[in-house]
């Protein structure tokens, strides 16, 4: 079975993606500036979206999202469990690298982070950070992500992923990447960690590609836009 999609559906979704906080109502001219589609095509797509309830046209001619979008949002919200999005990504990353993979969110102290989810292989020596552990601010790879990304509204240009060796404990190394979520905001970090002695012999580019792809997959699952995912993760 082919994985090809339906071009018209994808074009309609790109129209919906133009509506964002601060750009809740847009004219046809404004939409045409944001899209690579011909204005006539956008107009026809909008008419279809309006008929199905996914867009509305105001009396002044501006367009906005329709009530059907709110309905779908509520359906999604009622069935959403963060673990269902995060854990498959961590399991896959851990399987690819053979090391522990974890997802961190901000703690109750500036620069601190909470290990919210973690997956590790069943065999071998691994980092002993447990899900639920709170780490203080430091210069480990994960700590650097929170120091840098938790304080910004824009996007930093540091090379990713961050790497550290022997910072939190003298025998552990790690790679970390920021995770972007809904409204293209920083929401956490994904980290691969393991014994430094073992990680000295790994294929570093392979590890870096694996964690960058995992972060991109997680960002997609948490609602980050395609544009931002491509910019940060180069996917």
CORCORPE-V849847 format. One record per pair of residues at least 24 apart in sequence whose ideal C-beta (glycine too) atoms are under 6 Angstrom apart, sorted by the first residue. I is the first residue (numbers start at 0). J is the second residue. Records with the same first field share a line. If there is no record, write none. Layout:
I: J / J
This chain:
10: 44
11: 44
14: 44
18: 64
23: 63
24: 61 / 63
25: 62
26: 61
84: 220
85: 116
86: 116
88: 213 / 216 / 217
89: 118
90: 118
92: 213
93: 118
95: 209
96: 191 / 206 / 209
98: 191 / 193
99: 125 / 126 / 192
100: 191
101: 190
102: 187 / 189
103: 141 / 187 / 188
104: 187
105: 149
106: 133
110: 136 / 145 / 146
111: 135 / 136
112: 145
124: 194
126: 171 / 192
137: 166
138: 166
139: 163 / 166 / 167
140: 173 / 174 / 175
141: 175 / 188 / 190
144: 175 / 177 / 188
148: 177 / 185
149: 185
160: 207 / 210
164: 195
170: 194 / 195
172: 198
174: 210
176: 210 / 214
178: 214 / 217 / 218
179: 218 / 223 / 227
180: 221 / 222 / 223
181: 222
183: 223 / 224 / 227
189: 213 / 214
